Amino acid sequence: MRGGGVTLELDGFEQMLVVLAREVSYYLHKNGASREDAEDIAQDALVKIIKTSNIIPPSDMRAWLYKVVINHFRDMYRWKKRYAEILEENFATFDEKVAEF
């Protein structure tokens, strides 16, 4: 080992998950997600896939993972949009009340 680093050996399933995580993270970032959001979504999806790995055959994991990350990204987008609207509504009202004083 150089520099005191740790070497981690991954089995085939784990290597496939790492490749898929990078792939979907890149896909999300390319389609409008920030790098941080894309990585968070990919990580959340990997946790789900690990929890359900006994149910999903490896041949279906890529399609399932894309469906999960796209739905998660849509939900996040809707939430951020709604959050921005709520802030705008409340701060516009706040600004009007401050102007009254």
Secondary structure, DSSP 8 states (H G I E B T S, - for coil): --TT-------HHHHHHHHHHHHHHHHHHHTT--HHHHHHHHHHHHHHHHHTTTTS-GGGHHHHHHHHHHHHHHHHHHHHHHHHHHHHHHHHHHHHHHHH-
